[in-house]
Amino acid sequence: MSGSLFVISAPSGAGKTSLVHALLQSNPQIDLSVSYTTRPPRAGEIDGKDYHFVSREIFLAMAAHNEFLESAEVYGNLYGTSRTWIAGENAKDRDILLEIDWQGAAQVRKLFPDCVCIFILPPSLETLARRLQGRGKDSAQVIATRLAAAREDVSHLSEFDYVIINADLDEAGRELGSIVLTARLRCAKQLVRQRHLINQFLTPEK
């Protein structure tokens, strides 16, 4: 495939969703994988756009039929990436973005060793706590659980290729865009994407 596979992970509240949204707005050639989840939809979320919302029974049945490229349980809810969708996008040589946790990222790396894994880190634990509280979506107990989970997330930081500190959304967005551009210009990708141009120089003159 000439397209690149990007994996973005972050603790809850680090600003991953905002960065992904900005990236997709400026890069229409990237397709976002919409995960399946057993989590109930939040206010404003749309089935098929934000997530494919399914029951736990349906999710487990799909997993039993090997329909997920990767799957993981996060905060008691199941999440998974469609294997069929990824295969279809690969066939079209599109860039693909997976917004998944570190567990899913580890599974994807085994199947696609050349994928580009990016971790989004908040500037401090205190900032993360303020962001979670400021969302007004979770109870104090849920926030405490998410902060504890953030420590586990960050312990897997060294498994990623790039780390972006999201202290300023615009700056973090520029850094993310730079990583995407760098991945597209890798020699292995350009040899496929620009093969007709390269062959002009390699074909002997008659």
N, C-alpha and C positions, 0 to 999 in steps of 0.2 A: 504494500500500500504506500502511496506517496503522501497521504495525509498523516497528521500526527495525532497521537492519543495523549491528552492532558488529563492528569488526575489532580484535583485540588481538595485538600483536607484542612480542617481547622477545628479548634474547640468551639463549642456553641457560644455565639456572641462575639466572635472575633471579626465579623464583618465579611465573611466568605460570600454570602449570598449577594451583598451589594457589589462586591468586586466582580463576581461572575456576571451579574446583570450588566455592569458597565462594559465588561469585555465583550459580551455577546452583542451589545449595541454597536460597538466599534469594529467588530469582526464578524460580518455576516457569513463568512465561510466556515465558521465553527458551529457545529451542531451539539446542543446540550442533551445529554442522556437524561430522560425523565425516569426516575427510579420508581419501583413499586414499593409500597409500604403498608404496614398494618396500622400505622398511626392515624388517628382521626384527623380530618382536615381542620386547619385553623381558620379563623375568620378571614375571608377574602381569598383563600386558596381555591384553585380550580382543578378538578380532576382531569388528568391528562396533560395539564400544563405544568403545575407545580410538582405533582406526584400522580402516580396511578394508585388510588386508594382501594385496597382490597382487604377482605377479611383474613384473619390468621389462617383459617382453613384453606382458603384459595391460595394463599402464599405458600403454605407448606406443600400443597399439591403441585404447584408450579416447581418448587424446589425438588420435589421427588422426581419430576420429569426432566430435571437438569435444564430448566429454562433460564437459569440465572448465570451470568458470567461471574458475578461475585454476590455475596450476601452476608449480612451481619445483623446482630441484635444490638440496638443502641437504646438505652433508657427503657428497656422492656418492649420496644417495638422492633419489628423486622423490616429490613431494607434490602432491596436487591436490584441489580442491573440486568436488563433483558439481553440475553445472549443473541437472540434473533435480530434485534435492532442493531446491535453492534456489528454483526456480520453484514447486515445490509449496508450500513454506512461505510464499512471497510471496502465493500465492493464498489462503492461510488467514489472512493479516494477522498472522502471528506475528513476534515479535522473533527475530532470528537472530544468533548469535555465531559468528564465524570466528576460530579460533586459528591464525594463519598468520604467515609471515615477511614482511619488508618488501617483498620482490619480489612476493609474492601480494597484499599490501595495495595496491601501486601498480596492479596489474591490476584489482582490485575497484573502486578509486576511479574508474577510467575508465568503468566500466559503471554504477556507483551513486555519482554525485558527492555525494549527501547522506548517505553512510554515515559513521559515527562511528568514527574511527581513534584507537586508544589505544596508547601505547607504555609498557611497563613497564621501568624502569631500576633496576638494583641501586644501593645507596648508594655503592659504590666498586668499582674494578677488583679490589682486594685481597679485598673481600667476595665478589665473584663467584668468584674463584679458590678461596677457602675452601669456598664452597658446592659447587662442582664436585668438589673433592677429597673433601668430606664425603659425597657421594652414593655413593662407592665403586663406581661403575659403569664408569668410564673409565680408560684408561691415562694416564700422564703426557703422552704424545705427543698423545692425543686431547684432553686438557684444554688443552694449548697451542694446538691447532688451534681449539678453541672460543673461547678468549680472543682469538685473532687475529680470528676471525669477529665477535666482539662489537664490536670497533672498527669494522668495516664496518657492522654493524647500527646502531650509534649515529650513524654519519655520516649516516643518513637520518632522524634524529630530527625535523628541521624539516618533514618531509612529513606529520606526524601532527597531529591536532587537540588531543590531551591527552597529558601525560606524568605518570606516577605513579612516585615514588621508593619502591621497596619496601624500606624499612629496617625497618618493623614491619608484619607481615602483617595485623593487625587494622586498623590505620590505613589501609593501602593498600586493604584491602577496603572500608572506608567511603568512601574517595575514589572507588573504582570504582563503587560503588553510587550515589553522587551523580551521576556522569556519566550513568549509565543513566537515572536519574530525570529529569535535565535534558533528555535527548534525547526522552523520552516527552512532555514538556510543551511542546515546541516548537510554535509556532502552526500550522505546516503539518500536523503530526500531529494536533493537537487539532481542527482544522477537519474532518478526516475522521472521527476517532474519536468526536467529540461533535457530529456534524452535526445529529442530531435535537434535541438541547438548543438548539444555536445557532439552528436554524430556528424554534424557538418564539418567539424574540425578533425574528426578521426577517420572519416571516409577518404581513401586515397583518390587523388585527382586522376581522371581518365586521360 
